[in-house]
Amino acid sequence: MATPVKQYTTILFDLDHTLWDYEKNSLESLQQLHSKYDLYGYGGITFTSFLSTFQKVNRGLWDSYNKKIIDRAYIKEHRFRRILESFEIDNSSVAQKLSVEYIELCPQKTHLMPYALDALNYLSSKYKLFLLTNGFDDVQTIKLNTSKISNFFDGMVTSETCGHRKPATEIFEYTLEQAQSKAEKAIMIGDNLMADIRGARNASLDTVFYNPLKSRHKEPTTYEIDCLSQLTNIF
């Protein structure tokens, strides 16, 4: 992998799915809730079907959130209600309990993506690191603290703080201002082709697309990796 042509000073990182292992942490949380509320005994909901339905519903809601169609409150209110309704269960009380407990439980999980700590140790000694996430202030702060990676970062910008969501150019410009950096000196690392890669490119930043599943795509990106350990070959 080629050595960077530019001399970067600042690296912007996405959090969920890039550093913090959302899928593994979410799976553990859902397992606990499925068992606690005996969803199989209650409605014949197997964990496999519960997980797959959660992933489908959650992905759709977050896509709508990123497009500014819905807000945070809508996700909290409707996520588990929709999941239960897909199994023909109409119980707003159980849905509300699942929602509250999932939001409390999941951020406490500490699984990181493979080689995340190694990459952060390596990069933090050479660059200014900033987090740029469409997540929420309180939730993302808990994730950073419980997984013990907050000390690697000089700051964090969330869509809640900024008032704009990736891929909006404004959130990248706001983050650069907070980092006291310029676009030509910064690079964005993330797993989402639209929010992270296209958004950063539209803000004139170079990009590293983290693609652990090696998904095929046609989105232009400065660099592409399938393991965070490969960052040492770029920087």
Secondary structure, 3 states (H helix, E strand, C coil): CCCCCCCCCEEEECCECCCECHHHHHHHHHHHHHHHCCHHHHHCCCHHHHHHHHHHHHHHHHHHHHCCCCCHHHHHHHHHHHHHHHCCCCCHHHHHHHHHHHHHHHHHCCCECCCHHHHHHHHHCCCEEEEEECCCHHHHHHHHHHCCCHHHCCEEEEHHHHCCCCCCHHHHHHHHHHHCCCHHHEEEEECCHHHHHHHHHHCCCEEEEECCCCCCCCCCCCEEECCHHHHHHCC
